[in-house]
Amino acid sequence: MDKLTIALDWTVNPNHSGFIVAQEQGLYEAAGLAVTIGTPDTDNYALTPAKKVELGQADFALCPLESIISYRTKAKPFDALAVAALLTEDLSSIVTLRRDDIRSPRDLAGRTYASYHARYEDQIAQQMVRNDGGQGELVITYPEKLSIWNTLLTGQADATWIFDNWEGVEAALSGVALSSFRLADYGIPYGYSPVIMVSEKRLRERTEAYRKFLEATKQGFLYAQANPAETAALLEKWVPPANRQPELLLQSQRYTSPYYGAAATWGRMAPAKVQTYLNWLYEQQLETQQVSLAEIISNELL
């Protein structure tokens, strides 16, 4: 058995269903793989998933595409590479609790934004405010990552970045009204999030094992897409107790499933979409180095 480890980007939710299905239904084992699935709540995000790949603690990590760019352009570059995208579209938004004094991004100027401290995140949020005609800066705070959603709910922050298909569904089921601002609606192109990240060097050393992992994972996601109720039930034992809510898991799974893609398209990243995002980062001077697509994404394992 080839031993492989994947570090998830968050506690288990329907963005991760394919991994859980593949593990629970023996798809990895059938492919000759012994897969360990790690979640950030085990160390309270002491290390990011991507950092675990850099340190050799994981073969795969889930992260936003900008993490790949960051690793390629830092002072001592690391050969990070995105080999699959989990979702065909960006399902995230910057949100606030619905209130009369914040009706659009321009109203966030001078307000508190709870940040995950991701590369470009603060600048992207600020650019959204500017693109909407807002005058003034966001007040950026950096709570513990796993508690950021609660800082919004408890009024400690005015805005934050969420996945509409997870926290957004949770809010709707709880009767919490949100105002959601999608990046694309305010002139900001975005890449893919999350993507599956690897070390390019280790990929070359273990190509066949990595290819088997992605194929089994793809089958897991296709099963999850076709069987949302059964998949939601499988997730229950993997999610933290606070999220062990059958209706939340089912509704989130139903929301997410259409965005996994199809058998012929699962995981594939459109080069033109990624290039548009790279160009935007460079034009906005959020990134000073121009990097090639070949250093950022690869669909070869798919």
C-alpha positions in Angstrom: 0.0 0.0 0.0 1.3 3.5 -0.9 0.9 5.7 2.2 -0.4 9.2 1.4 -1.6 12.1 3.6 -3.8 15.0 2.7 -4.2 18.1 4.9 -7.6 19.6 4.6 -8.1 23.4 4.7 -10.9 23.4 7.2 -12.9 21.1 9.4 -14.8 18.5 7.3 -17.6 19.9 5.2 -19.1 19.2 1.7 -16.2 20.8 -0.1 -14.4 17.6 1.1 -17.0 15.0 0.5 -15.1 13.1 -2.2 -12.2 12.4 0.2 -14.6 11.1 2.8 -16.5 9.0 0.4 -13.3 7.5 -1.1 -12.1 6.7 2.4 -15.3 5.3 3.8 -16.2 3.2 0.8 -12.7 1.8 0.4 -11.9 3.5 -3.0 -8.5 4.5 -1.8 -7.8 1.0 -0.4 -9.0 -0.6 -3.7 -6.4 1.6 -5.5 -3.6 0.3 -3.3 -3.5 3.5 -1.2 -3.5 4.0 2.6 -4.7 7.6 3.0 -4.6 9.7 6.1 -7.0 12.7 6.1 -5.9 15.5 8.5 -7.9 18.5 9.6 -6.6 21.8 11.0 -8.6 21.5 14.2 -6.1 18.9 15.4 -3.5 21.6 15.9 -5.8 24.7 15.8 -4.1 25.8 12.5 -0.6 26.0 14.1 0.6 25.1 10.6 -1.3 25.8 7.4 -2.1 22.8 5.2 0.2 24.2 2.5 3.0 24.5 5.1 2.6 20.8 5.9 3.3 20.0 2.3 6.4 22.2 2.3 7.7 20.5 5.4 7.0 17.1 4.0 4.3 16.3 6.6 1.7 15.9 3.9 1.6 14.8 0.2 -1.5 17.0 -0.6 -3.0 20.1 0.9 -6.1 22.1 0.2 -5.6 25.8 -0.2 -6.7 28.7 -2.3 -4.8 29.2 -5.6 -3.1 32.3 -4.2 -1.2 30.1 -1.8 0.5 28.4 -4.8 1.5 31.8 -6.2 2.8 32.9 -2.8 5.0 29.8 -2.4 6.4 30.2 -5.9 7.3 33.9 -5.4 8.6 34.1 -1.9 12.3 34.8 -1.1 13.0 31.1 -0.9 10.5 29.6 -3.4 8.9 26.2 -2.9 7.7 24.1 -5.8 4.0 24.2 -5.0 1.7 23.1 -7.8 -2.1 22.9 -8.0 -3.1 19.6 -9.6 -6.9 19.8 -9.2 -9.7 22.2 -8.3 -12.5 21.0 -6.1 -15.2 23.4 -7.3 -15.9 24.6 -10.8 -16.8 28.1 -9.6 -15.9 30.3 -6.7 -18.6 29.8 -4.0 -17.2 32.3 -1.6 -18.4 35.8 -0.6 -17.5 38.6 1.7 -20.4 38.9 4.0 -22.0 41.0 6.8 -24.9 40.5 9.0 -27.8 42.2 7.2 -28.1 45.7 8.5 -29.3 49.1 7.2 -25.9 50.8 7.4 -24.1 48.2 5.3 -25.8 47.7 2.0 -22.8 47.3 -0.3 -19.0 47.0 -0.1 -18.5 50.8 -0.1 -20.2 50.9 3.3 -17.4 48.7 4.8 -14.9 51.6 4.7 -13.8 52.1 8.3 -15.5 48.9 9.4 -13.8 45.8 11.0 -12.9 42.9 8.7 -12.0 39.6 10.3 -9.2 38.2 8.1 -7.7 34.7 7.7 -4.4 36.4 7.0 -4.2 34.7 3.6 -2.0 36.1 0.8 -3.7 39.0 -0.9 -6.9 38.6 1.1 -6.8 41.9 2.9 -5.9 43.7 -0.3 -8.7 42.0 -2.3 -11.2 42.9 0.4 -10.0 46.5 0.3 -10.1 46.6 -3.5 -13.7 45.5 -3.5 -14.5 48.5 -1.2 -12.7 50.8 -3.6 -14.2 49.3 -6.7 -17.6 50.0 -5.2 -16.7 53.7 -4.6 -15.8 53.3 -0.9 -13.6 56.0 0.7 -11.4 54.8 3.6 -9.6 51.7 4.8 -10.9 48.5 6.3 -9.9 47.9 9.9 -8.3 44.4 9.7 -8.3 42.0 12.6 -6.8 38.5 12.8 -8.8 36.2 15.1 -8.0 32.5 15.4 -9.0 31.1 12.0 -11.5 28.5 13.3 -13.3 31.2 15.3 -13.7 33.8 12.6 -17.3 32.9 11.7 -18.3 33.4 15.3 -16.7 36.8 15.4 -19.1 37.9 12.8 -22.1 36.3 14.5 -21.2 37.9 17.9 -20.6 41.4 16.4 -16.9 41.4 17.0 -16.4 41.9 13.3 -18.5 43.7 10.7 -17.4 41.5 7.8 -15.5 38.4 6.8 -15.0 35.9 3.9 -17.1 32.7 3.9 -18.1 29.8 1.7 -21.7 30.4 0.7 -22.3 26.6 0.6 -21.2 26.1 4.2 -21.5 29.1 6.5 -24.0 30.6 4.2 -26.2 27.6 4.4 -25.7 27.4 8.2 -26.8 31.0 8.5 -29.9 30.5 6.4 -31.0 27.4 8.5 -30.4 29.4 11.7 -32.4 32.4 10.5 -29.4 34.7 10.3 -29.8 37.1 7.5 -26.6 38.0 5.6 -25.6 40.5 3.0 -23.3 38.7 0.5 -20.8 40.4 -1.8 -19.3 38.2 -4.6 -15.9 39.3 -5.9 -16.9 38.9 -9.6 -19.8 41.4 -9.1 -17.3 44.1 -8.2 -14.7 43.7 -10.9 -12.4 41.2 -9.2 -11.5 38.0 -11.1 -10.7 35.1 -8.8 -9.0 31.8 -9.4 -10.0 28.5 -7.8 -10.5 27.7 -4.1 -9.8 25.3 -2.8 -7.2 23.5 -5.0 -5.3 20.3 -4.3 -1.6 21.3 -3.8 1.5 19.1 -4.1 5.2 19.5 -4.3 6.2 19.3 -8.0 9.4 17.4 -7.1 7.5 14.8 -5.0 4.9 14.6 -7.8 7.6 13.6 -10.2 8.9 11.0 -7.7 5.4 9.5 -7.0 3.5 10.2 -10.1 1.6 6.9 -10.3 0.5 7.0 -6.6 -0.6 10.6 -6.9 -2.6 9.8 -10.1 -4.3 6.9 -8.3 -5.2 9.2 -5.4 -6.8 11.8 -7.7 -8.7 9.1 -9.7 -10.1 7.6 -6.5 -10.9 11.1 -5.1 -12.7 11.9 -8.4 -14.9 8.8 -8.0 -15.7 9.9 -4.5 -16.8 13.3 -5.6 -18.9 11.8 -8.5 -20.6 9.5 -6.0 -21.2 12.4 -3.6 -22.8 14.4 -6.5 -25.2 11.6 -7.3 -26.0 10.7 -3.7 -26.2 13.8 -1.6 -28.3 12.3 1.2 -26.1 9.2 1.6 -23.0 11.4 1.5 -24.3 13.8 4.1 -24.8 10.8 6.4 -21.2 9.7 5.8 -19.9 13.1 6.8 -21.7 13.1 10.2 -19.0 11.2 12.0 -16.2 13.4 10.5 -17.5 16.9 11.3 -17.0 18.6 14.7 -19.9 18.1 17.1 -21.1 21.7 16.6 -21.7 20.9 12.9 -23.2 17.5 13.4 -26.5 18.7 12.2 -28.1 16.4 9.6 -30.1 19.2 7.9 -27.1 21.5 7.6 -25.0 18.7 6.1 -27.8 17.7 3.7 -28.6 21.2 2.5 -24.9 22.1 2.2 -24.3 18.9 0.2 -27.1 19.6 -2.1 -25.9 23.2 -2.6 -22.3 22.1 -3.3 -22.8 18.9 -5.4 -23.5 20.6 -8.8 -20.1 22.5 -8.6 -18.0 19.3 -8.5 -18.1 19.1 -12.3 -18.7 16.0 -14.4 -16.7 12.8 -15.1 -14.9 14.4 -18.0 -14.2 17.7 -16.2 -13.7 17.0 -12.5 -10.7 18.8 -11.1 -9.7 20.6 -14.3 -8.6 24.2 -14.1 -9.1 26.5 -17.1 -5.8 28.1 -18.0 -7.5 31.3 -19.3 -9.3 31.8 -16.0 -6.1 31.4 -14.0 -4.1 33.6 -16.3 -6.8 36.4 -15.9 -6.4 36.1 -12.1 -2.6 36.2 -12.4 -2.8 39.3 -14.7 -5.1 41.1 -12.3 -2.8 40.5 -9.3 0.1 41.9 -11.3 -1.8 44.9 -12.6 -3.0 45.7 -9.1 0.5 45.4 -7.8 -0.6 42.8 -5.3 2.2 40.6 -6.9 5.4 42.1 -8.2 6.6 38.9 -10.0 5.1 37.5 -13.1 4.8 33.7 -12.9 4.0 31.3 -15.6 0.9 29.1 -15.7 3.1 26.0 -15.8 4.5 26.9 -12.3 1.0 27.3 -10.9 -1.4 24.7 -12.3 -1.2 21.3 -14.0 -4.1 19.1 -15.2 -1.7 16.3 -16.2 -2.9 13.9 -13.5 -6.5 14.2 -14.5 
